[in-house]
Amino acid sequence: SDYDLRESYLFDVNNVGAACGWATDLPTYSGFGWAPGTDKTKIPFTLARGINDAGKIVGLDKLYDPATGNLVTIPKVAVAPPVALDINNNDVVVGYDETCICSNSNFVLQIPFVWDPVNGARPVNVPNAKELVKVNDSNVAVGIIRGGAHDGFVYDIATGRSILLSAFLPPNQYPWNEAADINDLGVVVGKHRGADFS
């Protein structure tokens, strides 16, 4: 009905139809939550990226619970404030933390992290892994390896075991893939470069 939060970007939707993202809020942007039958509601940080079924929203180094107003700051695991990309229904958060205060335009100067209210923030020990992008309710996440051939991987948070996705994709002279999401059945989606480089 007005300009506030008009130009909107949705980044996640939960199983009850609520969503989060960010939108124009001149002179900059604001993060927001949205639920069916309501308007967008500003949250206390920008760049909201993940929402769980309880409506808790993560983004940047924050976790916000609109029901209680509680705002948690996720601590560093490297040198920069972490960037949270997803939260599951167990309140497990995944994302990345930059390893320097510098330009990171190729997203290689970073490491993946996991955070939860009991164990806190910790790095993920998968060689050359750069981020965890999504986590399911079994606490299994998917991530991306960069620096050389891109490869998606599946990571079991409880055991630390990981599986590279390249082993399950057709080989070609341009090996490159990225994981984008994982559901509660363990089905992974993403993108894979074809034999013609497309």
N, C-alpha and C positions, 0 to 999 in steps of 0.2 A: 504493500500500500504506500510505501515511500521508498526513497533511495537506499536507506540503510539496509545492508545485507541483501542488496538486489542481485548483484553478480555473484553467483554461488558456485562452489566446487564441492561436490560430495565425494568423500573418500572411503566411507565404510557404512554398512547397514547391518543391523543385528537381526536376530531371528524373530523379534517382535515388531519389526518395521521401523525402528528408530534409526536415525542416521547422524553422521557428523561430517564436518568439513570446515571450510572457511569461505568468507565472503567479503565484498567491499564494505568498508566502514570508514568513510573518508576521514582523514587523508590516507588511510592505510587499509588493513584487513583485520577482521576479527574471526576467531574460531566460533563455531556454533554447534548446537545440538538441535535436532528436529525430530518430532514424533508425529505420527498420523493424527490429523485433527487439530494440530497446533501450529503456530508460526515458529520460525527459527528463533532460538534463544541464544544470546551471546554467552560465551564461556570466558573464563579469565586468562586465556592465552590464545595465540594465533596457531594456525597450521595443525588443526585437529586431524588425526589420521586413523584412529581405531576406536570402536565402541563395542562393549559387550552387552549381553542381554539384560544386565542390571542397569544399563545406561551410563556406565562409567566410561569416560572419554580420555584417550591419551594423545599426546602430540608434543613435539619438542622434548623437554625434560620434565613434563608434567603429567599427572594423572588427576582427573577431576571427577568428583561424584556429585552430580546435580541434585541428587536426593538429599544429601547431607550438607552440601557446600564445602566438603573437605577437599583440599588441594594438596597433593603430595608432590614434592620435587624429587625426581629420581637422581641419585648421585652419579658422579662421573665414574667410569671404569678406565678411562684413558686421560686425556688432557683437556678436552672440550666438554661442554655440557652434552649429554647424550640426546639422541633423537629417537623417540618412541614411535613405532610404526603400527603396532597392534596390541590388543589386550584380549585375553580369552575369558571365559566364565569362571575360571579359577583365580582371576586377577593376576595372571602371569603376563608380563609385558615383554615384548621383544623389539629390537631396533638396532641402532649402531651408535658408536661414539668415535669421533675423529681422533687420530693419533698425533695431530699437530694443530697449532693455531695458524693456519695457512690456507691457501687455495686448495680446494679438494674437488676440482671440477670433473675429474674422472672417477670419483668415488672409490679411490684405491687407498687413500690415507685414512683408513677407518677400520674398526673391528666390530663384530657383532656382540650384542649383550643380551642378557636375560635379567629381569628384575621380578621379584615377588615380595609381598609384605613380610614373609618369614625369613627368607634367605638373603634379601637385599639384591644389589646389583652385582653382576659378575660377568666377565668376558667369556666368550665361547671359543673353545680351543679346537677349531677346524682349520687346517692349513689353508692360507690365502683367503679365508672367508672374510667378507666385507660387511655383511648385514644379514639379519634375520628379518623377513618381511611380513610373515603371518604365522600365527600359532593356533592350533586347534584345541579342543577341550580335553584331549588326551595328553596335553603338554608336549606335542610333537610340532616342530616348527619347520618352515622352509626358508632357505636363504640363498644368497648369491656369492659365488667366488669370482673375483676379478683379479687382473694382473696376469696377463697371458690369456689363455682360452677361458672364456666365461663358462661357468658350470653352475647349475642349480644343485642344491643338496637338501636332504631331509635330515633333521637333527632331533634326536630324542633327548629332551632336557634332563630327564631323570637319570639316564645311563651315560649320556655324553656320546652315544653312538651316532655316527653319521653315514649317510649313503649318498654317493654322487649320482646324479640323474643321467649323466652322459652314458653310463653303462647300459641304460635301458632305451636309448634312442638310436635311430639308424646312423651309422658312421658316415661321415663325408669329409671332404678336404677342408671344410670350414667349420670345425667343431665349435659350437657356441650355443648355449641355452641359458635360460633364466627361469627360476621358479617364481610364481606370482601368488599362489594361494594353496591352501590345503584344507580339506573339509574333515569332519569328525570321523569319516570312514577311512581316512588316510589317502584319499585321491588328491593328487597334485596336478595343478594346471600351471601353464606358463607359456614360454615361446622357445622355439628351436629353429636355428638357421637351417635352411634347406640346402640341398646339393648345389643349387644354382645361386647361392649366396643371398637368396631372398629371405 
